[in-house]
């Protein structure tokens, strides 16, 4: 089975390198998926959303949409949300939002990925937890508890995390962390972003 992927270089490596036995095909962008309509599945991992074009595809399409839900996107039934943030694609366990039947679970079994269906909510489970950890680390720096490097070291040594919160934020992108927190804050003030996080994202964009 051929699987078509639109991805950045980092996403492509994270997805395909642990799974060399799969017949991967890289597309220039998600808009070109229709050229490969004989493929068994499609992964749109960049931030573009080409939903009208996806409707003509008969096979499942997995989109990297951590913040926006399928309901927000008014997505068709054959579209599924996954977390395509950096450091999440090479994991053996994925969260999927959408109407996942046995054929979808079978597909992920072929990919050697344990797939768990979750509610169609912003951030899934793991992404919102990571975003909160990163946000708390920014609050700690604001309160002059410690430095970024010291917090990273303490978290890796104390919790055995693969990355410290600031390392993780850099890998994922502070802008994506902020976007998720702002989305979650609409219904829950616990997710209020740290001023320092907002400042750093603003400085990056200017």
N, C-alpha and C positions, 0 to 999 in steps of 0.2 A: 504494500500500500504506500502510495506517495503522499507526503504531507508537505504542504506549501506554507512558507513562513515569510512574513515581512517583519524585519527586526533590525535593530542596531547591531553593530559588530559584537558588542558585549553580550547582548541578549542572544544572538545567534550562537555564540560560543557556549554560553551557559546552558542553552536548551539542547544543542546537538552533540557536544563533545562527550557528555556522559552516556549518550545513546547512539553510538556509531552504527548500529545495526539497522537503524531506520532509514528509509529512502527519503531523505529531506531534499526539498527544493526551495531555494531562496528566491523570493520575488522582490523586485525593486521597491515596490510599495503595495499597500493593500488594495489600491485602486486597480491593480493589474491582476487580481485574483481570478477574474472571470476568464482569463486566458488559459487557466488550468482547471477547467470545470470537470475534468475526469479524476481529479485528486480525491483522496479519501477524507481529508480534513484540512482546515486552514487555521493558521495562527497569525493574528494581527497584533504584534507586540509593541509597535511604535505608538505614539500618542494620537495618531490620526484615527478618525472614526469615519469609515466609508459605508455607513449603514444601508443607504439605498442600493448600492452595488452588491452588498452581501445578500440581499433578498433574492437575487437570481441564482445564488449558489444552492445546490441541493444537499450538500454535505455540511457537517457541523463547522461553525466558525467560532474560534475562541479569541476573545478580544481582551487586551490588557486594559482593564477599566477598574481601577481600584476605588476611585472616588464616585463616579457616576454609576448608578444602578441600571439594570436592564429596563426597569420601569421608567427611569429618567430618560433613557435613550429610545424608548418605545421600540425595543428590539424584537425581531421576529423570533419564533420559537426555537429555531435551529442555531441561535446565537447564545454563547455562554461567556460569562465573565471569569477571568482568571487574574491572578496577581503577577504581573510581568515586571515588577520592580527588580532592580539589580539585587542579586544574592538569593532570589526566590525561585528562579527557574531551574536551577540545578539540584533542587531538593527532591527527595524521593516521595514527599507527600505534598499534595496540592489541594487548595480549596477551589471549588467550582460553584458558581451561582448559575442556575438555569434548570431546565427540565431534563435532568440527566437520567436516561433510561439505561438498560443493560448494554446497549450498543456503545454508549459513551464510556461506561465503566470498562468495557472490553477494550476499547481503544486505548485507554490509559494503562490498562494492564499490559498491552502490547508495548507501550512506551516505558514500561517498568516504573510507572508512577502510581502511587496509591492515592486515588481521588476521593475526596469527601465533599458531598454536596452541602452547601450552607445557604442560609437565607440571603436573599438579594438585598443586602444592605451595604452602605458605604464602608470600605475598609476591611471587609471580610472579618476574620478574627485576628489572625497574626499581624496584619498590617496595622490595624488600629492599636494593638498592644505595643508594637515597635514604635509607632508614632508617638504614643504617650511616654514611652521610656525616653525617647529622644527629646521630647518637649520638656520633661522633668529635668533632663540634663542641662538644657538651656536655662531653665529657671535656677538651677544650682549655680551656674556661672554668674547669672544676674545677681544672685544673693552673695556672691563672692565666697561660696563654699569651697571651691577649688578651681583649678584650671581645666581646660578641655582635655589636655593630654593626660593629666592625673586622673580625671574621671574615666577616660577611656581605659587606662591601665587598671584602675580599680574594678571596673565592671567586668573586664575580661578575666582578671584573676579571681574576683570574688564570686562571679556567676557562671564562669566558663563560657560566656558568650563568644561567638567567633569574631565579633567586632565590638569596639566600644561605641557608645551612642553617637559620638561625633564622626567617627569613621563610617558608621552605618549611614548617617545623614548625608555624608559626602558621596558615598556610593549610590545611594538612592536618588539624591537630589533634594536639597532643602525645600525647594519650591513644591515638590510633590508631597513632602511631609506637611507643609503648611496648607496646601490645598485640601488635604484630607482632614486636618484638624479644623479648618474653617467650615468644611461641610458638616462635620460632626457637631461642631459648636452650635449650629442652628437649632438643634434639639436638646443639647446637653452642654452646659457651661463648664463641665469638667474638662472639656477639650479645648478650652481657651488657649490660643497659642502664646508662647512667651514673647515678650516684646523684642528680645534679642534675636529670636528666630525670624520674626517679621522684618527686623532691621537688616539682617544678613541677606534675606531673599530680595528685599528692595534694593540693596546695594549691588547685588549680582545683576539685577535687571537693568540698572542704570549705568 
